[in-house]
Amino acid sequence: MCLSASRGNSKIITLQDISKALAWMEEAEKKMPGTFAAVGRSSHAAQVAMFKSMLMEHHNLKRSAFLRLVSQDMSVDDFEGIERTLEASHEIKINRLPEESDTIYQWLGK
């Protein structure tokens, strides 16, 4: 209806309007899985969603770089709690890099 109205005053919905609307909805739906990711019972739900989103995007990320990215959004204590939770639930793998005194996180995609 909106597409039809955007073309003029006609109240007729064409096949082209429906096709275009369907294409827009399919494109919007690609981004919807994460829409409500930060809604949860935990006070850290938004931070957990941020942590997961960043790992999904980068797949492998060093702890030092990760902390720099999120330092304004969470404390080190919050970060470590989320880290332990996601590792225990097998959503991430934590690889220690003793030679660099760092850690690398790997998103397992669960």
Secondary structure as the mmCIF struct_conf table of DSSP 4:
data_model
#
loop_
_struct_conf.conf_type_id
_struct_conf.id
_struct_conf.beg_label_comp_id
_struct_conf.beg_label_asym_id
_struct_conf.beg_label_seq_id
_struct_conf.end_label_comp_id
_struct_conf.end_label_asym_id
_struct_conf.end_label_seq_id
HELX_RH_AL_P HELX_RH_AL_P1 CYS A 2 ARG A 7
BEND BEND1 ASN A 9 ASN A 9
HELX_LH_PP_P HELX_LH_PP_P1 ILE A 12 THR A 14
HELX_RH_AL_P HELX_RH_AL_P2 LEU A 15 GLU A 29
TURN_TY1_P TURN_TY1_P1 LYS A 30 LYS A 31
HELX_RH_3T_P HELX_RH_3T_P1 MET A 32 GLY A 34
TURN_TY1_P TURN_TY1_P2 THR A 35 ALA A 38
BEND BEND2 GLY A 40 SER A 42
TURN_TY1_P TURN_TY1_P3 SER A 43 HIS A 44
HELX_RH_AL_P HELX_RH_AL_P3 ALA A 45 HIS A 58
BEND BEND3 HIS A 59 HIS A 59
STRN STRN1 ASN A 60 LYS A 62
HELX_RH_AL_P HELX_RH_AL_P4 ARG A 63 VAL A 70
TURN_TY1_P TURN_TY1_P4 SER A 71 ASP A 73
HELX_RH_AL_P HELX_RH_AL_P5 VAL A 76 ALA A 88
TURN_TY1_P TURN_TY1_P5 SER A 89 HIS A 90
BEND BEND4 GLU A 91 GLU A 91
STRN STRN2 ILE A 92 LEU A 97
HELX_RH_3T_P HELX_RH_3T_P2 PRO A 98 GLU A 100
TURN_TY1_P TURN_TY1_P6 SER A 101 SER A 101
STRN STRN3 ASP A 102 TRP A 107
#
